């Protein structure tokens, strides 16, 4: 493979994107779980909001995995791989709606931090397609975190 990014950089970028993929997929599962199980006075609002969010995350995992493949590496694709790579903790049980929102804020922020951590290697390698993907993902997750945080204000 000769796309202008050396093998070591491609591998480091693919590893970083694999962590991003694991975080994104874990956040997708958490958001889908909360969509199914939310209750309370904000049910309708949160049910619809969470659906919009998990649908966006479902598209994101495909884009991230395809970028890993374009760099010449296999994308992780199992629960066991994701559980080893993710920085987002699984939520056991069914929390109350307000806790769901807080947990999703934390998850969105985790994804942003993971995406941001890949940037130094991406910048040094002049990997503009990955930089564009990371920038888009950070923009979406920061905006979503802000919207969720706004629901927590009194």
C-alpha positions as CSV (number, residue, x, y, z in Angstrom):
1,X,0.0,0.0,0.0
2,X,1.4,3.4,-1.0
3,X,-0.9,6.3,-0.3
4,X,1.7,8.6,1.2
5,X,1.2,7.5,4.8
6,X,4.0,5.2,6.1
7,X,3.1,1.8,7.6
8,X,3.9,2.8,11.2
9,X,1.6,5.9,11.0
10,X,-1.2,3.9,9.3
11,X,-1.0,1.3,12.0
12,X,-1.1,3.9,14.8
13,X,-4.0,5.7,13.2
14,X,-5.9,2.5,12.6
15,X,-5.4,1.6,16.3
16,X,-6.7,5.0,17.4
17,X,-9.6,4.7,15.1
18,X,-10.3,1.2,16.5
19,X,-10.6,2.8,19.9
20,X,-12.9,5.4,18.5
21,X,-15.0,2.7,16.8
22,X,-15.3,0.8,20.1
23,X,-16.3,4.0,21.9
24,X,-18.8,4.8,19.3
25,X,-20.3,1.4,19.2
26,X,-20.5,1.2,23.0
27,X,-22.2,4.6,23.1
28,X,-24.6,3.4,20.4
29,X,-25.6,0.4,22.5
30,X,-26.0,2.5,25.7
31,X,-28.1,5.1,23.8
32,X,-30.3,2.3,22.2
33,X,-30.7,0.7,25.7
34,X,-31.8,4.0,27.2
35,X,-34.2,4.7,24.2
36,X,-35.9,1.4,25.0
37,X,-36.0,1.7,28.7
38,X,-36.5,5.4,29.5
39,X,-39.6,6.3,31.6
40,X,-41.0,9.3,33.4
41,X,-42.3,12.8,32.5
42,X,-39.7,13.3,29.8
43,X,-40.4,10.0,28.1
44,X,-41.5,11.2,24.8
45,X,-38.8,13.8,24.4
46,X,-36.0,11.5,25.5
47,X,-37.3,8.5,23.6
48,X,-37.2,10.5,20.3
49,X,-33.9,12.2,21.1
50,X,-32.2,9.0,22.0
51,X,-33.5,7.4,18.7
52,X,-32.0,10.3,16.7
53,X,-28.7,9.9,18.5
54,X,-28.4,6.1,18.1
55,X,-29.3,6.3,14.4
56,X,-26.5,8.8,13.9
57,X,-24.1,6.6,15.9
58,X,-25.1,3.6,13.7
59,X,-24.0,5.5,10.6
60,X,-20.8,6.7,12.3
61,X,-19.6,3.2,13.2
62,X,-19.7,2.3,9.5
63,X,-17.7,5.4,8.4
64,X,-15.1,4.8,11.1
65,X,-14.7,1.1,10.3
66,X,-14.5,1.9,6.5
67,X,-11.7,4.4,7.2
68,X,-9.8,1.7,9.2
69,X,-10.2,-0.6,6.2
70,X,-9.0,2.1,3.8
71,X,-5.8,2.4,5.9
72,X,-5.3,-1.3,5.3
73,X,-6.2,-2.8,8.6
74,X,-9.1,-5.0,9.8
75,X,-11.8,-3.2,11.8
76,X,-12.6,-4.6,15.3
77,X,-16.1,-6.0,15.1
78,X,-16.9,-8.1,18.2
79,X,-18.2,-7.3,21.6
80,X,-15.1,-8.7,23.2
81,X,-12.8,-6.5,21.0
82,X,-15.0,-3.5,21.7
83,X,-15.0,-4.2,25.5
84,X,-11.2,-4.2,25.5
85,X,-10.8,-1.1,23.4
86,X,-13.6,1.2,24.7
87,X,-13.2,3.9,27.4
88,X,-16.9,3.9,28.0
89,X,-18.3,1.8,30.9
90,X,-21.3,-0.4,30.4
91,X,-24.3,0.6,32.4
92,X,-26.0,-2.2,34.3
93,X,-29.6,-2.1,35.2
94,X,-32.0,0.7,34.2
95,X,-31.1,4.1,35.6
96,X,-33.6,6.9,36.0
97,X,-34.0,9.3,33.1
98,X,-31.9,12.1,34.6
99,X,-29.0,9.6,35.2
100,X,-29.4,8.3,31.7
101,X,-28.9,11.8,30.4
102,X,-25.8,12.3,32.6
103,X,-24.3,8.9,31.5
104,X,-24.8,9.9,27.8
105,X,-23.1,13.2,28.4
106,X,-20.2,11.4,29.8
107,X,-20.2,8.9,26.9
108,X,-20.3,11.7,24.3
109,X,-17.4,13.5,26.0
110,X,-15.4,10.2,26.1
111,X,-15.8,9.8,22.4
112,X,-14.6,13.4,21.9
113,X,-11.5,12.7,24.0
114,X,-10.7,9.5,22.1
115,X,-11.1,11.3,18.7
116,X,-8.9,14.1,19.9
117,X,-6.2,11.7,21.1
118,X,-5.7,10.4,17.6
119,X,-5.0,13.8,16.1
120,X,-1.3,14.2,16.8
121,X,-0.5,11.1,14.7
122,X,-3.0,12.1,12.0
123,X,-1.6,15.6,11.7
124,X,2.0,14.4,11.6
125,X,1.1,11.9,8.8
126,X,-0.8,14.5,6.8
127,X,-3.8,12.1,6.9
128,X,-6.4,14.6,5.8
129,X,-9.3,12.1,5.3
130,X,-8.9,10.9,8.9
131,X,-8.5,14.4,10.2
132,X,-11.8,15.3,8.4
133,X,-13.6,12.3,9.9
134,X,-12.3,13.1,13.4
135,X,-13.3,16.7,13.1
136,X,-16.8,15.8,12.0
137,X,-17.1,13.2,14.9
138,X,-15.9,15.7,17.5
139,X,-18.3,18.4,16.2
140,X,-21.3,16.0,16.4
141,X,-20.4,14.6,19.9
142,X,-19.6,18.0,21.4
143,X,-23.0,19.4,20.1
144,X,-24.9,16.3,21.4
145,X,-23.2,16.6,24.8
146,X,-24.2,20.2,25.0
147,X,-27.8,19.4,24.1
148,X,-27.9,16.6,26.7
149,X,-26.3,18.8,29.4
150,X,-28.9,21.5,28.7
151,X,-31.6,19.0,29.8
152,X,-29.9,18.7,33.2
153,X,-30.0,22.4,34.0
154,X,-32.6,23.5,36.5
